[in-house]
Amino acid sequence: MSTRVDSNLLFELQDYGALHAEKCINCGNCTAICNLTTEDDRFPRQIIRWVQMGMKEELLGSKEIWLCYNCGQCSETCPQQAEPAKLMAAARCYAITHYAPFKLGLLFCKYPVLGGIIAALLVMFFGLFMYSESEVMASDSLELFGFLSREFIHNSGLIAMVVFVLIALYTVFNMFRYISRANHLTSKTIGARIKEKGFKAFWEAVFVQALAQKKYRQECESREDYKHWYLSKWFVHAATMWGFLGLLLATSLNFLLDVIKVKPTGAFVPLWYPTRLIGTLSGILFIYGVSILLYKRVFSVDKAHSYSRPSDWIFLALLWISGVTGFVIEIALYLPGSPMWGYWMFIVHVAFSMVLLFLIPFTKFAHAIYRIIALYIQELTLVTNT
């Protein structure tokens, strides 16, 4: 089968952060040191080779770029200082822009200043829109869902979720199409593999690898990471992910309890109430994880965090502000009286959270979805060949 070559691919990737890929002499050191490399998944050497040769379709159809955890060991040991880890990160950004509709990912991966401005404008838009829909601020107690009606919050959340799901499905379809085409997978072949081992592959990809992060813990940690487990790469990453999922679970349960008439949204509950407790603990975990990620990038504590694209800062800033404002609101709810700043903090929190949700498919956050799909495809292949 013939391969179409894009002679500009290497130069395009440089715009995404792969600044020294041309230095690679294909020695294979990066592949040799990478603990995730298998007989079938020879990265990052294979990825760099595709970029140098202009093999765009193979790059976009690579599941390997999503299997990388960016430990940075390949860049630390590269004799040519070709920065393979940066190329892998740039390849993920490049893929995001091609999977997402209208190539909106360009705003955050290639033109991050413009992307940051648009994100700020979106926050202002949602904030002003919510303020225009707000009602009287109660002074005797903090009535957040009297300030912004329960129906308004629910309807806005549902609309945002529907838009997100539709865009996410579109991007996932594009990713799967690229991977299927690059690996010559037909619907018949995929269907047969799913029928044979689909559940086992799903369990391994979602629960063992994505949630429990087995390979990340066992294969991608350095000796330094084991000195302080609470600062290790896998735990900080897991804290952020588990915290986010816990907050999502608490929000979903609150919505469900309102629907089945058990507890109205916004009703005051003690701190040990199940949904409140889940949200509080998840919020602490989430803020801790994001804060450590920011700290590591600010101080460049290791090779993996020594280089950050502006898009990384936009993503982390949205996460951190959404988490901290939510936690501050919870503190305000339990303070005596009615702190009026709680209402303004509520608007800020919802505005940032809405923008974060809308931008998931176009920012680094998208890797949370793509990695799970790549893991599933990998596990499908592995379990059917054994």
N, C-alpha and C positions, 0 to 999 in steps of 0.2 A: 504494500500500500504506500502510495506517495505521501510525502509530508510537505505541507506548505510552510515556507520559512519566512519569518518577519525580520528583516535585517535591522530594524529599529528597536527590537525588543530590549536589548541591553541598555540602550540609551533611555528608553521609556522607564525601565526599572530604576535607573539612576535618579529620575525625578521622584521616585517613591522612597528613596533612601538607600538603594544598593549602590553605594558610591565607589566601591573598589572591586567589584566583581571581575573587572577586566584583568586584574592581577592574578587571578586563579590560573595555575598551570596544570590542574587536574591531577594532582599528586595522590589524592585519595585520603589524606590525613584526616580530614573532617569526617569522612564516612567511617574510618577505622576507629576514631575515638567516640563516635556517637553510639550510646548504648541502645538506642531505639532502632538502629539499623538491623534489617533482616536480609535474607537472600532476595526477597521480593521488594523490599523498601530500602533502597540504597541512597539515602539522603544524608547530608545536603549536596553531596558531589553531583548526583544526578540532576538535581534542580539547577545548579549552577551551569552544568553543561547544556541543558536545554536553553537557558537564558543566553549563553554565549553563542549558541547555534541558531537562535531565533525561532525556536520551536514553541510558538505561542500556545497552540492547541494542547500540547502535552503539558505545558505549565499550568494552564487553567483547568485541565482535567486531572491534575495531580492531587491525590488524597494526602500525599506525604507532607505538603506544606501545612496541613491542618493537624498532623500528628506530632509536629515539633512543639516542644514546650519552652523553647527559647532559654535553655540553660546557659548558653554562651560558651560552652567548652570548645566548640569547633572554632570560634573566633579567637579564643585564648591561645590555641595551639597552632593556628594557621601560620606556616612559615613565610607566606607571601603577604600576610596581613590583608587578605582579600575580604575579610569580615563575612564569612558565610552566614552567621546568625542574622546580620543586617539584611542580607539578601533574602533569607527566608521570611523575615518580617515584611520586607518590601513586596515579596511575591504574594503574601496574604492580602496586603492592601490592594495590590493590583487585581487580584481575583475578586475582592469585594466590589470593586468598581465595575467589573464586568458581570457579576451575578445580579447586582441590584438594578432596578429599573431606572432608565434615563441617565444611567451612570452618575447618580447623585453622590456616590462614594468619592468621586473626584474632589468634591468640596472639602473633604476631611483628610483624604490621603495624599492628594496632589496639591491642592490649594487650601491648606489648613487655616490661613488667616481669613480668607473669605468664608470658609466653613464655620470658623469661630464667630464671625460677625453674624452670620445667618442664625447660628444657634442662640446667640444673645438676643437677636431680634425676635426669634420664636418665643423665648422665655418672656420677653416684654409683651408680646402679643397675647400669649395665654394669660399672663398676669393681669393685663388691662381688661381682657375679655371677662375674666372671672370677677374682677372688681366691678365691672359694669353690671354683673348679675347678682352682686352681693346685696344683702339686706342689713338691717340694723344690728350693730354690735351690742350684744347684751353686756351689761356692766356688773350684774350680780354674780354671774358665772360664765365660764368660757364655753359658749354655745357655737361651736364651729359649724355644725350642720344646721344652724339657724342663720348664721352669717352667709353661708353658701348652702342652699337647700339640698336636702338629701337626694331629691330627684335629679337636680342639676348635676351633682357629682356622679351619681350612678349612670345617667345617660351619657355624660361626657366620657366617663371611663369606658363604657361599652362601645361607644363610637371609636375611641382611640384604640381599643383592643381589636375591633373588627378590622380597622385600617391596618394595624400592625400585622395581624394574622394573614391578611390578603397579600401584603407586601412580602412577608416572610415566606409564604407558600411559593410566591413567584421566584424569589431568590433561591430557595431550596431546589425548585424545579430546574432552574438554570444550572446550579451547581451539579445536580445529578446528571443533567444532560451532557455537560462537559466531561464529567468523569466516565460516564457510560461510553461516550464516543471515543475518548482517549484509550480506554481499556477494552474496547470492542465488546461491550456488554449489551446483549439484547434483552428485551422485555421477557422473552421466554426463559433465558438463562437466569435472569434475576428472580423471576417468579419461582423457578425450580429450586433455587438456593434458599429463598425465603421459606418456601414450603418445607424444605428438608431441615433446616437448622435456624430458621428465623428467630425463634424465641430465645434460643441459647445465645445467638449473636447479639440480640437486643439486650439481654441481661448483662452480658460481658461489656458491651459498649457503654451502656447508660449507667449501670449501677457499679460495676467493678472498676471501670476505667474513668468515666466522666465524674461520677460522684465520689467514689472511694479513692480515685486517682492512684491506682496501684502502680502503674508504670512510672508516673511522676515521682512517687515516693521511693520506689526501689531502684530506678534507673537514672534519674535526672538530678540527684542531689550530690553535692560535693561534700568533702569532709567538714568544711566550715559550717555547712548547714546543720550538721548534727550536734554542734556545740550548744546551740540555743534553738530547740525545736520550734519555739513559738515565733522565731524569725526565719525559719526555713522556707524555701520557695514554695514547696507544696502546701505547707500549712497556711501561709498567708493567702495563697491563691484559693485554697479550699475555704478559708474563713470568709473571703469575699463572696464566693459562689454560694456556700451554704447559708450565709447571712441573707443574701439577696433572695434565695429560694424560700427561706423562712419568712421573710417579709411578704413575699408574694402569697405564700400559704395563709398567713394571718389575714391579709387583705381579702383574699378569696373567701375565707371562712366567715369573716365579718359580713361580707356581702350575702353569703348563703344564709346566715342566721337572720339577716334582715328579711330576706325573701320568704323564709318559712315562719316568720313572725315570732322568732325566739328573742331576738335583741335588735332594736332599731340601731341603725348606723349612727355612731356618735354618742350613744347613751353611755353615761358614766359607769365604769365598772372598776372594781378593785384591781390592783396591780397583779394579783395572782389569778385573775380570771384567765382561763386557758388561752383564748386568742390574744389577750393583752400580754400574757407571759411569753408566748411564742414570738410575738412581735418585738418585745423588749429585748429578749435574749438574742434574737436574730439581728436586731439593730446594732447591739453592742458588737457582735461578731463581725457584722458587715463594716461598720465604721473602723474597727480595728484593722481589718484586712486592707481596706482602701487607704487608710492612713499610713500603714507600713509600706504599701506599694509606692505611695507618693514620697515617703521618706527615702526609700531606696533609690528612687529616680533623682531626687533633688541632690543627694549626696553621692550618687554613682558608686554604690557600695560594692558592686562587682561588674564583671564584663557585661552580663545580661542587662544591667540597668544603667550602663555607662552612656548609652545613646538613646535618646527619646525623641520621637518625632512630635511635632505640634499636635497631631491627631491623638497621640497618647495622652497628652495633657488635657485636651478637650474632653476625652472620654472619662479620665479619672476625676476631673473637676466636676462633671455632671454627676458622677456616682457619689462623690464625697458630699457635695452640697445637698443632693437629694437625701442622703442618709442622715447628715447632721441636722438639717432643718426638721426632718421627721422626728428625730430624737428630742430636739429642743421643744417641739410642739407637745410631745408626751410629758416632758417636765412641766410645761406650762399648765397642762390639764390638772396636775396634782398640786400646784401651788395654791395657796389661799387667795381668795378674791378672784378677780378676773383681769389678769394681765392683758392689756389691750394689744400689746405687741404680738400676742399669740395669734391674733387674727391675720396680721400682716405676714407673720411667719408661715401661716397656713397657705396663703396665696403663693408665697415664694416656693414652698415645698411642692405644691401641686403643679405649679408652672414648670419647675425643673424636672419633676417626675414625668410629666407629659412629654416634654421635649426629649428626655432620655428614651422613653418608649418609642417615640416616632423615629428616632435616629438609630435605633439598634441595627437595622439592616444595612446602614450606610457607614457605620463606624467600627472601631475595633471590637465593640461588643458583639458583633456578628459572629466572631470566632466561637462563641459559646454554642451557637447553633451548628455551624459548619464542622466543628471538631467532632461533635457527637455523630453526625452523619458520616464523616470520614472514618471514625472508629467503627461504626456499624458496618460500613462497606468492607473495611479491613477484616473484621471478625467474620463476616459472611464468607469471605474468600478463604480465610484461615480454617474455619470449621468445616467447610465443605471439601477441603483438600486433604483432611486428615482421615 
